[in-house]
């Protein structure tokens, strides 16, 4: 079964500030409900980079792996393959689009 969702939100921050949170996996702990354990290779998101994280729910620790498939800095876009518990795989795209000088729209889908 295929499920398609695309959560989006307007953020009161310039696109470049938000992009820095998205383009550097070590910043993910600042905005998501997981802890980044390691990135191989370390540093900014690059195609082929494998990122391992853990999260907690229902009294258990869960592993999450996400692989950077491609990154398009000029479009503020990252394509990821995310492996979640229970064999779920999410082919996700993070996109950050400027609304004006002080805000942007962030989409995950």
C-alpha positions as CSV (number, residue, x, y, z in Angstrom):
1,X,0.0,0.0,0.0
2,X,1.3,3.5,-0.8
3,X,0.5,6.4,1.4
4,X,1.3,9.9,0.3
5,X,1.4,12.9,2.7
6,X,3.1,16.2,2.4
7,X,3.1,18.2,5.7
8,X,4.0,21.8,5.2
9,X,4.4,24.9,7.4
10,X,5.3,28.5,7.0
11,X,8.3,29.4,9.2
12,X,9.1,32.9,10.5
13,X,12.8,32.6,9.5
14,X,14.8,33.4,6.4
15,X,15.1,30.5,3.9
16,X,18.9,30.4,4.4
17,X,18.6,30.0,8.2
18,X,16.1,27.1,7.8
19,X,18.2,25.6,5.0
20,X,21.2,25.4,7.4
21,X,19.0,23.3,9.8
22,X,18.1,21.0,6.9
23,X,21.4,20.7,5.0
24,X,23.5,19.7,8.0
25,X,22.4,16.5,9.6
26,X,24.1,17.3,12.9
27,X,21.6,20.1,13.3
28,X,18.6,17.7,13.1
29,X,18.6,17.2,16.8
30,X,17.5,20.8,17.1
31,X,14.2,20.3,15.3
32,X,13.2,16.6,15.3
33,X,12.2,14.0,17.8
34,X,15.3,11.9,17.4
35,X,19.0,11.8,18.2
36,X,21.5,11.6,15.4
37,X,24.0,8.9,16.3
38,X,26.4,9.2,13.4
39,X,26.8,10.4,9.8
40,X,29.0,8.7,7.3
41,X,30.7,10.7,6.0
42,X,30.4,13.4,8.6
43,X,29.5,17.0,7.6
44,X,26.9,18.6,5.4
45,X,24.4,16.4,3.5
46,X,26.0,14.8,0.4
47,X,24.6,12.1,-1.9
48,X,25.2,8.7,-0.5
49,X,25.6,9.9,3.1
50,X,24.2,7.5,5.6
51,X,22.8,8.9,8.8
52,X,21.8,6.8,11.8
53,X,19.5,8.1,14.5
54,X,17.4,6.8,17.5
55,X,14.1,7.9,18.8
56,X,12.0,6.8,21.8
57,X,8.3,5.8,21.8
58,X,6.1,3.4,23.8
59,X,9.0,2.9,26.2
60,X,11.4,1.6,23.5
61,X,14.3,2.9,21.6
62,X,13.8,2.8,17.8
63,X,16.5,3.0,15.1
64,X,16.0,5.3,12.1
65,X,18.4,5.3,9.1
66,X,18.2,8.0,6.4
67,X,20.3,8.0,3.2
68,X,20.8,11.2,1.3
69,X,19.9,10.4,-2.3
70,X,20.4,13.9,-3.8
71,X,20.7,17.5,-2.7
72,X,19.9,20.6,-4.7
73,X,21.2,23.6,-2.7
74,X,20.0,26.2,-5.2
75,X,16.5,24.8,-4.8
76,X,16.9,24.2,-1.1
77,X,15.9,20.6,-1.6
78,X,17.1,17.2,-0.2
79,X,15.9,13.8,-1.3
80,X,16.1,11.1,1.4
81,X,15.3,7.4,1.7
82,X,14.3,6.9,5.4
83,X,14.2,3.4,6.9
84,X,11.8,3.4,9.9
85,X,10.8,0.7,12.4
86,X,8.6,-2.2,11.2
87,X,10.2,-2.2,7.7
88,X,8.6,1.1,6.7
89,X,10.6,3.1,4.0
90,X,9.9,6.7,3.3
91,X,11.1,8.2,0.0
92,X,11.1,11.8,1.3
93,X,11.8,15.3,-0.1
94,X,12.6,18.2,2.2
95,X,12.0,21.5,0.4
96,X,12.4,25.0,1.7
97,X,10.9,27.8,-0.4
98,X,11.2,31.5,0.4
99,X,8.0,33.4,1.0
100,X,9.7,36.7,1.6
101,X,13.0,38.0,3.2
102,X,11.9,36.9,6.7
103,X,9.9,33.7,6.1
104,X,9.8,30.5,4.2
105,X,7.6,27.4,3.6
106,X,9.0,24.0,4.6
107,X,7.5,20.9,3.1
108,X,8.2,17.2,3.8
109,X,6.8,14.7,1.4
